Amino acid sequence: MASPNVATILRDHVSLSTSCIDRLYLNGYVPRLQSSGQVCGFLCDHLGNRIASPAAFRPLHDRFVQSITAFAQQHLVPVVQFERGQRKDDVAARYRSRFQAAEGVVFIGVAQERQFSFKATKHIVPPRAVHFSFSRQSVAVNQYYF
């Protein structure tokens, strides 16, 4: 039996009913990407790469960021780079106070934060073989707030 995708989970298992909300946190969890072996399997089996190179993540990252940028431009949504130590709720309150529409994305905030993720280490095996190992480490990544 195949694992359900996010759309199926949301459709069949998740419901949200609210009368008023000013923020919602949603974290995605991908069970098949929780170990270094699973990351290698994703890179090779799912993406079709011959070796599990971390370079294969760059096109996925770039497409994600380009989609956010295109959405912001298409809907005239401001993109705000949060400063270190800046309270995100204070920034959001300022943008919400000026927001005129009945609903929609008020702004998109971007903050670099520490998260645990997989980091790759390159290994060269004589005579010319290359492989990568992946370990969970604290890394700085961009978080997007809509």
MOHU-V359852 format. One record per residue. N is the residue number from 0. PHI is phi as a letter, one per 40 degrees, with the letter a starting at -180 (999 if undefined). OMEGA is omega in whole degrees, -180 to 180 (999 if undefined). Layout:
N_PHI_OMEGA, N_PHI_OMEGA
//
This chain:
0_999_-179, 1_c_176, 2_c_179, 3_c_175, 4_c_-177, 5_c_-180, 6_c_180, 7_c_179, 8_c_-180, 9_c_-178, 10_c_-171, 11_c_-170, 12_b_-174, 13_b_174, 14_b_-180, 15_b_177, 16_b_-177, 17_a_175, 18_b_178, 19_a_178, 20_a_176, 21_b_173, 22_a_-180, 23_a_178, 24_b_179, 25_b_177, 26_b_177, 27_c_179, 28_b_-179, 29_b_-174, 30_d_-177, 31_c_178, 32_b_-177, 33_b_176, 34_b_-178, 35_c_178, 36_c_178, 37_c_176, 38_c_177, 39_c_178, 40_c_178, 41_c_-178, 42_c_-177, 43_c_-174, 44_c_-175, 45_c_-177, 46_c_175, 47_g_178, 48_c_179, 49_c_176, 50_b_-179, 51_c_-178, 52_c_177, 53_c_178, 54_c_-180, 55_c_179, 56_c_-176, 57_d_179, 58_c_178, 59_c_178, 60_d_-177, 61_c_179, 62_c_178, 63_c_-179, 64_c_178, 65_c_178, 66_c_178, 67_c_180, 68_c_179, 69_c_178, 70_c_-179, 71_c_180, 72_c_-178, 73_c_-176, 74_b_179, 75_f_179, 76_c_179, 77_c_175, 78_b_-175, 79_b_175, 80_c_179, 81_c_176, 82_c_178, 83_d_179, 84_g_-179, 85_c_178, 86_c_-178, 87_c_179, 88_c_178, 89_c_178, 90_c_-180, 91_c_-180, 92_c_178, 93_c_-180, 94_c_178, 95_c_-178, 96_c_-180, 97_c_-175, 98_c_-174, 99_c_-175, 100_c_179, 101_c_179, 102_a_178, 103_i_178, 104_c_-176, 105_c_176, 106_a_175, 107_b_179, 108_b_179, 109_b_179, 110_b_175, 111_c_-176, 112_b_178, 113_c_177, 114_a_171, 115_c_-179, 116_a_178, 117_c_176, 118_b_-175, 119_c_172, 120_b_-178, 121_c_177, 122_b_176, 123_b_-179, 124_b_-179, 125_d_6, 126_c_-177, 127_a_-178, 128_c_178, 129_b_171, 130_a_-177, 131_b_171, 132_b_-177, 133_b_176, 134_b_179, 135_c_180, 136_a_174, 137_c_-180, 138_b_176, 139_c_-179, 140_b_175, 141_c_173, 142_b_-180, 143_b_-180, 144_b_179, 145_b_999
//
